[in-house]
Amino acid sequence: TSVIASKRQLEAASAYARGDVATATRLTALNEAELGAAIAAAPPAAVPTITAQMNAYSEQKKDFSVHRPGSAKAKAVTKSAAVKDLDNLSRKSSF
């Protein structure tokens, strides 16, 4: 679930960078919901990591609604999100 969410969040960041805030927000909300469900089923040791990933996506979703796509802050948000998700994909373990 974490890896799928990371891939989807990269899509969300790309949509946001193109100015498609609605798609970015929808994909991020889907990630939050799926990660929330994963937390309920996860072994206790995995819960903090999944929770951190879900919380990071919540913050990104807030940023998507606050910063105009293409602005310097939006570019920084997009870059930071991409770095985290690419790192997660390369490790395939935790956020």
C-alpha positions as CSV (number, residue, x, y, z in Angstrom):
1,T,0.0,0.0,0.0
2,S,2.8,2.4,0.9
3,V,4.5,1.9,-2.5
4,I,1.2,2.3,-4.4
5,A,0.5,5.5,-2.5
6,S,4.0,6.8,-3.3
7,K,3.4,6.2,-7.0
8,R,0.0,7.8,-6.8
9,Q,1.4,10.7,-4.9
10,L,4.0,11.3,-7.6
11,E,1.0,11.5,-10.0
12,A,-0.6,14.0,-7.7
13,A,2.5,16.1,-7.6
14,S,2.7,16.1,-11.3
15,A,-0.9,17.1,-11.7
16,Y,-0.4,19.9,-9.2
17,A,2.7,21.1,-11.1
18,R,0.5,21.2,-14.3
19,G,-2.1,23.3,-12.4
20,D,-4.6,20.5,-11.9
21,V,-5.3,21.0,-8.3
22,A,-8.5,19.0,-8.3
23,T,-6.7,15.8,-9.5
24,A,-3.8,16.4,-7.1
25,T,-6.2,16.8,-4.2
26,R,-8.4,13.8,-5.2
27,L,-5.3,11.5,-5.5
28,T,-3.9,12.6,-2.2
29,A,-7.3,12.1,-0.5
30,L,-7.4,8.6,-1.9
31,N,-3.9,7.9,-0.5
32,E,-4.9,9.2,2.9
33,A,-7.9,6.9,2.9
34,E,-6.0,3.8,1.8
35,L,-3.1,4.5,4.2
36,G,-5.7,4.9,7.0
37,A,-7.1,1.5,6.2
38,A,-3.6,0.1,6.1
39,I,-2.9,1.4,9.6
40,A,-5.8,-0.5,10.9
41,A,-4.5,-3.7,9.5
42,A,-0.8,-3.1,10.0
43,P,1.5,-4.8,12.5
44,P,2.3,-2.4,15.4
45,A,5.8,-1.9,14.2
46,A,4.7,-0.6,10.8
47,V,2.1,1.9,12.2
48,P,4.4,4.8,12.9
49,T,5.9,4.7,9.4
50,I,2.5,4.5,7.6
51,T,1.2,7.2,9.9
52,A,4.1,9.5,9.0
53,Q,3.4,8.9,5.3
54,M,-0.3,9.6,5.7
55,N,0.5,12.8,7.7
56,A,3.0,14.0,5.0
57,Y,0.2,13.6,2.4
58,S,-2.2,15.5,4.5
59,E,0.3,18.4,4.7
60,Q,0.9,18.2,0.9
61,K,-2.9,18.3,0.3
62,K,-3.1,21.5,2.4
63,D,-0.2,23.0,0.5
64,F,-2.0,22.1,-2.8
65,S,-4.9,24.3,-1.7
66,V,-2.8,27.1,-0.3
67,H,-0.1,27.7,-2.9
68,R,-0.7,28.7,-6.5
69,P,0.7,26.0,-8.9
70,G,3.8,27.3,-10.5
71,S,4.8,29.6,-7.6
72,A,8.2,29.2,-5.9
73,K,6.6,27.7,-2.8
74,A,4.5,25.3,-5.0
75,K,7.7,24.2,-6.8
76,A,9.4,23.6,-3.5
77,V,6.5,21.5,-2.2
78,T,6.4,19.5,-5.3
79,K,10.1,18.8,-5.3
80,S,10.1,17.9,-1.6
81,A,7.2,15.5,-2.1
82,A,8.8,13.9,-5.1
83,V,12.1,13.3,-3.2
84,K,10.3,11.5,-0.3
85,D,8.2,9.4,-2.6
86,L,11.0,8.4,-4.9
87,D,13.0,7.5,-1.8
88,N,10.1,5.4,-0.6
89,L,9.9,3.6,-3.9
90,S,13.6,2.8,-4.0
91,R,13.4,1.3,-0.4
92,K,10.0,-0.3,-0.8
93,S,9.7,-0.4,2.9
94,S,8.9,2.7,4.9
95,F,8.3,6.5,4.5
